[in-house]
Structure formats: C-alpha cells, structure tokens
Amino acid sequence: MLTLGVSLKAYFGYAETVRWAELVRGAVGTVPDGLELFVVPSFPVIPRVVEVFRGSGVLVGAQNIAHDDGGALTGETGGRMLAEIGCSIAEIGHAERRSLFGETDGLVALKVAAAYRNGLVPLLCVGEEDREHPAGAAESAIAQLDAALAQTQERGRMIVAYEPRWAIGAAAPADPAHVSAVCLALREHLLALGMGGSSVLYGGSAGPGLLERLGASVDGLFLGRFAHDPAAVVAVLHEAARVNGRSDTRKTAGGSPDDAGGYGGARSVARHEEEGL
C-alpha cells in the first residue's frame, strides 16, 4: 500500500481549508484500494474536514498532540480529544516544532506515547539538519526514531516521514538516490523493531513527479505546499496508482477517472476554479 499525506500547516484560513477539502473530495471521490490518503489541517477546522471526507477513505489527523491527555496544559490539545473529534493520526516532531517551539527528543517521545495511548497513529518526522552523506543521514534519522520510542513499549503502526531539514521549503527535493538510501535504512530498522506494518514516506519539497522517480524505496510521500492545488493532489494520486501497477484508476463502482465526482477528476477541479467555488 502506498500512503500519501498532506500537511496544510497554517497557510489556509478556515474557509480556505474547507474549500480545499471539498475540491479534493469532489475530485478524488473514494480513495482506491492499495492507496491511503491523509490530511493534517489546522486544529480549529479538523471536525469540519472530517465531515467533508466522511465515507471517502481519506483520513484526517492533527499537526500536533499534547504530551499528556488533559489537565493544566494551556494552549494544548490532548490525544483523547483528538480521537474524539475524528482524528486518526497525530503529527509529531516536525522540524518547525523543534526549531520554533524548542521541542526536544524527550518531548517527542512523550507525544509518541500519548498518540499510541489514544489509538492514534504517530506521524513521526525525522531528518538531518544539514546536508550530509546518505549513511550519516540514515544514522541520524534512525537515532531520532529510536529516541521517539523511548517512552513506550508499543510497537504498533507508525508513519515515519523522512524530511531532511535542509530540503524543507527548498526549490527541489533531495536527490532520489539520497532519499532511497535513507528510507530503505529506516524501513529495515522498523522491521527489526517488529514494526513491519509501518510506512516510510519522503517529505521536503515533495510534489508531482517525484514518487515515480523514487520507486519502491519509499512507501509514499508527505506533501506540503505543492499540494495546496487540489489538481496536484489528484496528479500524485494518479502517479501512485501507476507505481502500484494499476493500469486503470477507475473507482470500483465504475466510471472513468474524468467522470464528475470520480477519482482523479482533475477537470472537475478546474471547473470549480472557473466557477469560483
């Protein structure tokens, strides 16, 4: 199974996020077998986005999680509430959380434990700060993964997003050979930990056209600003279907990819844009 994720960070307002979700829902319809799609919007709009994607197979997550489930944690949101409002995933350890808000390996580990404790899949972000040889980058990423598991004995599914910090927001992603080497090392380490059901994604200026270049070395992509255009999300889904060996991306219920409301309805996205919806 290939996994595709989208983080909207704080780029969109409430109405913009809902409109984006509605356009993606209208274009995708239902996520095909063999593919997984998740979205992590800003906290206030999560319940509305859950409603928009209900029945589509698209999962919704949060961009952060408190280290404890509730209590005197001003400004935080605990995993218990995230699960209650429909989240399936909690993003943890992003480079921006570390650099802007001082999150440490110790805090990341507590958040991973909190996610597992509340039935959420941890979306753990790892990656080296400066450009270096793939072997060194892999060693750094694996060390971050091990540190993130220090506060829990749980070895359930985890989504690991390899995002070299020097590639986040860059004009181009890291070299495919570099990405492949690090992601394969992470996958092997997860297997050794007994976490074979986990997924290793690449993020960091990821967009359309990259997945086919990376091939089987990754389990998917974690998309950022390139997915702000719903048509780009559709393009990556088509690409994932090709990588999966799917020659026909039609929905199980029938209809071509260009049918209104069908999976991959790029024309419907364009029509919505023209109509100003």
C-alpha positions as CSV (number, residue, x, y, z in Angstrom):
1,M,0.0,0.0,0.0
2,L,1.2,3.5,-0.9
3,T,0.5,6.3,1.6
4,L,0.1,10.0,0.6
5,G,-0.2,12.7,3.2
6,V,-0.8,16.4,3.0
7,S,0.0,19.0,5.7
8,L,-1.7,22.3,5.2
9,K,0.4,23.8,8.1
10,A,-1.1,27.3,8.8
11,Y,-1.2,28.5,5.2
12,F,-5.0,28.5,4.9
13,G,-7.8,30.1,6.9
14,Y,-10.9,28.2,8.0
15,A,-12.9,28.8,4.9
16,E,-10.0,28.2,2.6
17,T,-9.3,24.9,4.2
18,V,-12.9,23.8,3.9
19,R,-12.9,24.8,0.2
20,W,-9.7,22.9,-0.4
21,A,-11.1,19.8,1.3
22,E,-14.3,20.0,-0.7
23,L,-12.4,20.3,-4.0
24,V,-10.2,17.4,-3.1
25,R,-13.2,15.3,-2.1
26,G,-15.0,16.1,-5.3
27,A,-12.0,15.2,-7.4
28,V,-11.0,12.1,-5.5
29,G,-14.4,10.6,-4.7
30,T,-13.3,7.5,-2.9
31,V,-9.6,6.5,-2.3
32,P,-8.9,3.4,-4.4
33,D,-7.7,0.1,-3.0
34,G,-4.0,0.0,-2.4
35,L,-3.7,3.7,-1.7
36,E,-4.0,5.6,1.6
37,L,-4.5,9.4,1.8
38,F,-4.4,11.5,4.9
39,V,-4.7,15.2,5.6
40,V,-3.5,17.2,8.6
41,P,-5.2,20.7,8.7
42,S,-5.1,23.3,11.4
43,F,-6.8,22.4,14.7
44,P,-10.0,24.6,14.5
45,V,-11.1,23.1,11.2
46,I,-10.4,19.4,11.9
47,P,-14.1,18.5,12.7
48,R,-15.3,20.2,9.5
49,V,-12.7,18.4,7.4
50,V,-13.6,15.1,9.0
51,E,-17.2,15.8,7.9
52,V,-16.1,16.7,4.3
53,F,-14.1,13.5,3.9
54,R,-16.5,11.1,5.7
55,G,-17.1,8.0,3.6
56,S,-14.2,8.8,1.2
57,G,-11.5,6.8,2.9
58,V,-9.4,9.9,3.4
59,L,-8.0,10.0,6.9
60,V,-7.7,13.2,9.0
61,G,-5.0,14.0,11.5
62,A,-3.6,16.7,13.7
63,Q,-0.4,18.7,13.3
64,N,0.5,18.3,17.0
65,I,-0.5,16.5,20.1
66,A,0.0,17.3,23.8
67,H,2.3,15.1,25.8
68,D,-0.4,14.3,28.3
69,D,-4.1,13.6,27.7
70,G,-5.6,16.5,29.5
71,G,-5.3,18.8,32.5
72,A,-3.5,22.1,33.1
73,L,-2.0,22.3,29.6
74,T,-2.9,25.8,28.4
75,G,-3.0,26.0,24.6
76,E,-2.5,22.3,24.1
77,T,-4.8,19.6,22.7
78,G,-4.7,16.1,24.2
79,G,-4.9,12.8,22.3
80,R,-8.1,11.9,23.9
81,M,-9.9,14.9,22.4
82,L,-8.2,14.4,19.0
83,A,-9.5,10.9,18.9
84,E,-13.0,12.1,19.9
85,I,-13.3,14.6,17.1
86,G,-12.3,12.0,14.5
87,C,-8.5,12.2,14.1
88,S,-6.7,9.0,13.1
89,I,-3.1,10.4,13.0
90,A,-1.0,12.8,15.1
91,E,2.0,14.5,13.6
92,I,4.9,14.6,15.9
93,G,8.5,16.1,15.8
94,H,8.3,18.3,12.7
95,A,11.4,20.4,12.2
96,E,9.4,23.6,12.7
97,R,8.1,22.4,16.0
98,R,11.7,21.7,17.1
99,S,13.2,25.0,15.8
100,L,10.4,27.4,16.6
101,F,9.0,25.9,19.8
102,G,12.0,24.1,21.2
103,E,10.6,20.6,21.1
104,T,13.3,18.0,22.2
105,D,13.7,14.3,21.7
106,G,12.3,13.8,25.2
107,L,9.1,15.7,24.5
108,V,8.7,14.0,21.1
109,A,8.9,10.6,22.9
110,L,6.2,11.6,25.3
111,K,4.0,12.7,22.4
112,V,4.5,9.4,20.6
113,A,3.5,7.6,23.7
114,A,0.4,9.8,24.0
115,A,-0.6,9.1,20.4
116,Y,-0.4,5.3,20.9
117,R,-2.2,5.5,24.2
118,N,-5.2,7.2,22.5
119,G,-5.3,4.9,19.5
120,L,-3.7,7.4,17.1
121,V,-1.1,6.5,14.5
122,P,2.1,8.6,15.2
123,L,3.3,10.5,12.1
124,L,6.9,10.9,13.2
125,C,9.0,13.4,11.3
126,V,12.8,12.7,11.2
127,G,15.7,14.1,9.2
128,E,19.2,15.6,9.4
129,E,19.7,19.3,9.8
130,D,22.5,19.8,7.3
131,R,23.2,18.1,4.0
132,E,25.4,15.0,4.5
133,H,26.3,11.6,3.1
134,P,23.3,9.2,3.0
135,A,24.9,6.9,5.5
136,G,25.2,9.7,8.0
137,A,21.7,10.9,7.3
138,A,20.3,7.4,7.8
139,E,22.1,7.1,11.1
140,S,20.7,10.5,12.3
141,A,17.2,9.5,11.3
142,I,17.3,6.1,12.9
143,A,18.6,7.7,16.1
144,Q,15.6,10.1,16.1
145,L,13.3,7.2,15.6
146,D,14.8,5.2,18.5
147,A,14.6,8.3,20.8
148,A,10.9,8.8,19.8
149,L,10.1,5.3,21.1
150,A,11.9,5.7,24.4
151,Q,8.7,6.3,26.5
152,T,6.5,3.5,25.2
153,Q,6.7,-0.3,24.7
154,E,4.1,0.0,22.0
155,R,5.3,-1.1,18.6
156,G,2.2,-0.6,16.5
157,R,2.0,1.1,13.2
158,M,3.9,4.3,12.7
159,I,4.2,6.6,9.7
160,V,7.7,7.9,9.5
161,A,8.2,11.0,7.3
162,Y,11.8,11.4,6.3
163,E,12.2,15.2,5.8
164,P,15.8,16.4,5.7
165,R,15.6,19.8,7.3
166,W,17.7,21.4,4.6
167,A,15.1,20.3,1.9
168,I,12.0,21.7,3.7
169,G,10.8,24.7,1.7
170,A,13.6,24.3,-0.9
171,A,13.2,24.7,-4.6
172,A,13.7,21.0,-5.2
173,P,13.6,17.8,-3.1
174,A,16.6,15.8,-2.0
175,D,18.3,13.7,-4.7
176,P,16.4,10.4,-5.3
177,A,19.5,8.3,-4.6
178,H,19.9,10.0,-1.2
179,V,16.2,9.6,-0.3
180,S,16.2,6.0,-1.3
181,A,19.2,5.1,0.8
182,V,17.8,6.7,3.9
183,C,14.3,5.4,3.5
184,L,15.4,1.9,2.9
185,A,17.5,2.0,6.1
186,L,14.6,3.3,8.1
187,R,12.3,0.6,6.7
188,E,14.9,-2.1,7.6
189,H,15.2,-0.6,11.1
190,L,11.4,-0.6,11.6
191,L,11.3,-4.3,10.6
192,A,14.0,-5.1,13.1
193,L,11.9,-3.3,15.8
194,G,8.9,-5.5,14.9
195,M,7.1,-2.6,13.3
196,G,6.7,-4.1,9.9
197,G,3.2,-2.6,9.4
198,S,4.7,0.9,9.4
199,S,5.2,3.2,6.4
200,V,8.2,5.4,5.5
201,L,7.3,8.5,3.5
202,Y,9.5,11.2,2.0
203,G,8.7,14.8,2.6
204,G,10.7,18.0,2.0
205,S,9.6,19.8,-1.2
206,A,7.9,16.7,-2.4
207,G,5.4,17.1,-5.3
208,P,4.1,15.5,-8.5
209,G,6.6,13.5,-10.5
210,L,8.8,12.5,-7.5
211,L,7.1,9.3,-6.5
212,E,7.9,7.5,-9.8
213,R,11.5,8.6,-9.5
214,L,11.8,7.1,-6.0
215,G,10.1,3.8,-6.9
216,A,9.8,1.1,-4.3
217,S,12.3,2.6,-1.9
218,V,9.6,4.7,-0.3
219,D,6.1,3.8,0.9
220,G,4.7,7.2,-0.2
221,L,5.0,11.0,0.1
222,F,4.3,13.6,2.7
223,L,3.3,16.7,0.7
224,G,3.4,20.3,1.7
225,R,2.9,23.5,-0.3
226,F,2.8,21.6,-3.7
227,A,-0.5,20.1,-2.6
228,H,-2.2,23.4,-2.0
229,D,-3.6,23.0,-5.5
230,P,-6.1,20.2,-5.4
231,A,-5.2,19.2,-9.0
232,A,-1.7,18.4,-7.7
233,V,-3.1,16.0,-5.2
234,V,-5.0,14.3,-8.0
235,A,-1.9,14.2,-10.1
236,V,0.1,12.5,-7.3
237,L,-2.7,10.0,-6.7
238,H,-2.6,9.0,-10.3
239,E,1.1,8.7,-10.1
240,A,0.7,6.5,-7.0
241,A,-1.7,4.3,-8.9
242,R,0.8,3.9,-11.7
243,V,3.5,3.0,-9.2
244,N,1.1,0.5,-7.7
245,G,0.8,-1.1,-11.1
246,R,-2.7,0.0,-11.5
247,S,-3.4,0.5,-15.2
248,D,-7.0,1.6,-14.5
249,T,-7.7,4.1,-11.8
250,R,-11.4,3.8,-12.0
251,K,-13.5,3.5,-8.9
252,T,-14.9,0.1,-8.0
253,A,-18.4,1.3,-8.8
254,G,-17.3,2.1,-12.4
255,G,-16.9,5.3,-14.4
256,S,-13.8,6.8,-15.9
257,P,-11.3,8.9,-14.0
258,D,-12.6,12.0,-15.7
259,D,-16.3,11.4,-14.7
260,A,-17.6,14.2,-12.5
261,G,-17.2,13.1,-8.9
262,G,-15.0,10.2,-9.9
263,Y,-11.5,9.5,-8.6
264,G,-8.9,11.8,-10.3
265,G,-11.5,14.3,-11.6
266,A,-8.9,17.0,-12.5
267,R,-11.4,18.5,-14.9
268,S,-13.9,18.9,-12.0
269,V,-11.3,20.8,-10.0
270,A,-10.7,23.1,-12.9
271,R,-14.4,23.7,-13.3
272,H,-14.8,24.6,-9.6
273,E,-11.9,27.0,-10.0
274,E,-13.5,28.6,-13.1
275,E,-16.8,29.0,-11.2
276,G,-15.1,30.5,-8.2
277,L,-16.3,27.8,-5.9
